[in-house]
Amino acid sequence: MSHRDFDTALKLIHDGKKCYLYTGRGPSAKSMHLGHLIPFMITKYLQDVFDLPLVIQITDDEKYLYKEFTMDEIKKMTYENIKDIIACGFNPNKTFIFINTQYIYELYPTILEIQKHINFHQVKSCFGIGEYSNIGQISFPAIQAAPSFSSCFTNQLNSEIYHCIIPCAIDQDPYFRVTRDVAIKINKPKPVILHTTFLPGLTGTNTKMSSSDINDAIFLSDTEKIVTKKINKAFSGGKDTLEEHRKYGGNPDVDICYQYLTFFMEDDNELQNIYNNYKSGILTSGELKKITANIINNIIKKYKIIREKITDEDIELFTNKNKKII
């Protein structure tokens, strides 16, 4: 993990300053995958530990602008993804989930401020926007930046000025690096950024788990059998034969199962023991895969139990724009 001024955020919280969390999700599949959980797990931890209000942006507009989806398709994925997010266990009394196309009226004044202070050269250099990009893509960075400022949530936060803390995947940093520069120009608190690393795909550590490849990702909707099958096919750092593995040991640094354990195994001492035993050849690839499959299946099983109980009334509770979250 890395950050931009997270130490400042901790001091603000310690000093009793008003802070809120902001993260988001772009609906691009009917189910989130395991990698999508990482920023939400960090966000939930911060909400639980510091009792902070949280806003979650659903960027349905972004997916329409950048992907070949219809708005009807995105609407269906949005509904399912909101249920996925609620199942992460956020405090319903302190969490507001909003969909860009439905909340744009409240966002727009802040978006305008941001747009006025970002020029095309900045957008082009930071986001790879070119002359053949559609004009929606050119303006979208301001839409993602806007929730970094509490002026977008006058009702939810009682029109008070709050400092924003943003847990997000590392690929979102360009948006918020620009946002931090703009904050100074529009006289608003500079948001704090906490980056999470990518969960690699099943095929190797140099990949990123992606919804576009169902065979390279573990989805939260996958059955226990499918998860186990995918884990068993994951790229291994073990040797070709058991004899070689016992003699030379495996390479946990490139083994996908071990990499997943670094994200999801809570006991650091046990994780270190697995690292040592795998590297020395005591622990085989098959045994490592079994450990990993059990841990991931338990996470998904608990998640599914919560998700199956989510109703439309629960969704309304989280998405009601008239609610207070302080």
N, C-alpha and C positions, 0 to 999 in steps of 0.2 A: 504494500500500500504506500501511497504518497499523499501529499496534501499541499494546500496553499493556505497558510495562516491558521491551521487547526489549533495550534497553541493559543492563538488569540481568542478563538471561540471558547476554549476551556476557561480562559481567564474571564471572559465576559459572563459565562455561566456562573463561575465561582463568585463573581462580584454582584450577582443578582440582576444582570442586565437581561432585557427581554430578547429571546432568541427563538427561532422556529426552524424546522427542518423542511427541506424541499428536495424531492426526487421525482422521477417520472418513468413513463413507459410508453413506447411506441408500439401500438398493436399491429403485429405483422404475422400472427399465427393464432389459431384457436386456443393454443395452450402455450404458456411460457415454458422455457426449458430450464434446466438446472442452473445454467450460468446466469439467467435473469434473477435468480434468487439472491445472489451474493450482495448486490447493493441494498436490496430490501431487508436482508438479514442484518446488515450493518445499521440501516436506518431504524429498524425495530429496536435493536440493542440501544441505540442512542436515545430513542424515545422513552424506553423503559427506564434507563439509568437516570436520565436528566428530566424526565416528565415534560417533554417539549411538545408543543403543537406541531403538526405535520401537514404539509400540502403535497399532493401527488398529482402531477400533470399527465394527462393522457393525450399524446400528440397525434390525434387522428388526422389532423390536417397535414402533418409532416408525411405520414405514410401515403396519403393521397398524392402529394406533390412528388414524392421520390419513388414510389412503387407503382406497379401496374395493378392496383386494386380499385374497384368501384367503391363509392361511399357506402353502399349497402353492405358490401363485404367487410369493410372496415368497421361498420357499426356492429356487426355480429361479433367480430373479433374483440372489439372494445368491451362489449358486455361480458364475454368470457374472461378477458384479461382482468377486468375489475374484480370479478369473483376470485381469480388467482391471487390478486393483490390482497384482498380482504382476508383470504385464508392464511396469509403470513402472520396474522395475529395482532395487527395494529389496534391501538386503543380507539374505539369508535367515537368516543367523546372528544378526542383531541386530534382527529384525522379528517381531512377534507380532500376528497378525490374529485377532480374536475376535468371535464372534457373540453379541449380547446374550442371546438366549434360551437359548444353550448355556453361557454363562459367568456366568449370573446368581448362582450360588452364591458365587463369589469376589467379585462386585461388591457383593452385598447388605449386608454390614456397613458399608461406606463409604456406600452409598446411604442407609441408616438414619440415619447421622450427619448427612448433608446434609438429609434430609427433616425432621429435628427442628428444624433452624435456618432453614427457609424457610417463611414463612406463606402463606396463600392470597392475601392482598392482593398480595404480591410476585409470585406466579405470575400472578395476574390482570392486573396492570399491565404486566409485562414481556412476556408471551406472548399476551395477548389471550384468556385463558381466561375463559369465561363460565359461567353457571349451567346451560347446556344442553350444555357440553362433557362428553365421557365422562371418568370418573374416572382412566382410564389416561393421558389427556393432562395431567391435573393433576399427576400424579406423575412424568411422564417427564423434566422438567428435571433432577431429581436423578440419574436414570440416565445422562444425557449428561454431567453434571458429575463423576460418580464417577471415571472414568479420569484425571481431572486430578490424582489423588493416588496416589502409588506404593503405598499400602496395598492397592490392588486387584491388585497384581502381586507378591505376596510371593514366589512361586516364580520368576517371570521375572527379578526384580531382587534376589533373595537377601534379601528382607525388609529391605532398606536404604531409608533415606529419600532420595528423589530429588526434584529440582526439575523441574517440568513446563513444556515449551514447546509451545504449541498453534498450528500453522499452520492457518488455516481461512478459509473465505469470510466476508465481512463480515456476512452475515445471521445467522451463528452467535454474534455478539458478545453478544446478550442472555443467552444461556446462561452464558457464561463471565464476564460482568460480575457476575452473581449468584454464580457459583462463587468469584470472587475475594473477594467480601464474606464468604461462608460460611467460606472458608479460615481467616480470622482467628478466627472463633468456634470452630472445631474444632481449632485449633492445628496446622494443616498449612501447608506452603509455598504461598504464593499463586502460581497458575499465570501464566505469561507468555503473552500472546496476540500473534500476528502475523497481521494480516488481509490477505487477498488480495481484489482487486476482481473484480467480475463480468465475465465475457466476455459482450459483448452478443450478442443474437440476430441473425440474418441480416437482419431487417427494419428495424433502426435502433438507434442508440446508446442510446436511452432504454428498451431492452428488456433482458431477461436471458435468456440461452440456457437453454432448458428442455426436459426429456425429454418433456413433455406435447405438444409441437408438433414433429412430425418434420420439418416444412418450415422451421422456424426454428432448427434445431440441426444441427450436424455431428457425427454419431456415429462412434465409433471403429471401428464395424463397417461403415461406409459404404465402398463401392468408390471407386476413383479417379475413375471416371466420374461417380458421384453427387456426390462432393465438388466436382469441377470445375463441375458443373451448378449446385450450390447457391451456390458462390462467384460464378458469373457472374450469378446473380439477386440477389445481396446488394445492400442499399441503397448507392447510390453518391453521392459528393460531387461528381461531375463535372457539367459543364454538358450541356444537352440536345443540342447539336450540337458536332461537332469544331471548327468554326470559333470558336464561343463559348468552348470549353474552351481553345483555344490563346490566345485573346485575354484571357480573364479568369481562367483557371486553375480548379482544383478546390478543394474544401474537405476536407482530410484529417481535420479534427476531427470530421466527421460521417460520413465514409466508413468503412463496416464493414471493408472489406479492409485499409485502413491501420490501423484499430484492432486488427485481428488481428495485424498485423505488430509492433505495439508489445508484444505478448505473446510472439511466437514467433520474431522475427528477432533473432539473437544479436549481429550487428554494428551497434553504435549509430551509427557513422559512415555506414554504408549506409542505415540507417533515416532519418537526418537528410537525406541526399541525396534519398531518395524523397519525404520531406515537402516539401522545397524544390521539387523538380522537378514534383511534382503540383500544388502551390499556384501555381506559375508557368505551368502549362499545358504544360510540356515533356513530362511523363509523362501518358499518357491513362488513362482509367478501365479500358479493356480491357487495357492493359499492366500496370496495377496489379493487376488481377484475376488475370492470368496468373502474376505473381510470387507472389501470395498462395496461389494454388492449388498451385503447385509446392512451396512451403514446407510447407503443411499436409499435402499428400499424402505428402511425404517423411517427416514425423513419424509419420503414421498407418501408412505402409508399414513403417517400422522397428519400430513398436509391434506390428503384426500378426505380424511374423516371430517376435518373442519370445513373443507370446501363443499362437501355434499350437503351440509346443513345450511348453507347460505341461501337466503331468500331474496326476492325482489325488495322486500321491506328493509333488509340489511343493506342492500345497494343504495336505496333511497336515504338511509341513515348516513352513509358515508358521502353521498354526492349532493346532499341538500345544501344549496348555496346560502341559505339563510341561517345555517347553524353557526354557533360560536365554538371555537376550539381552544380557548384559553382557560 
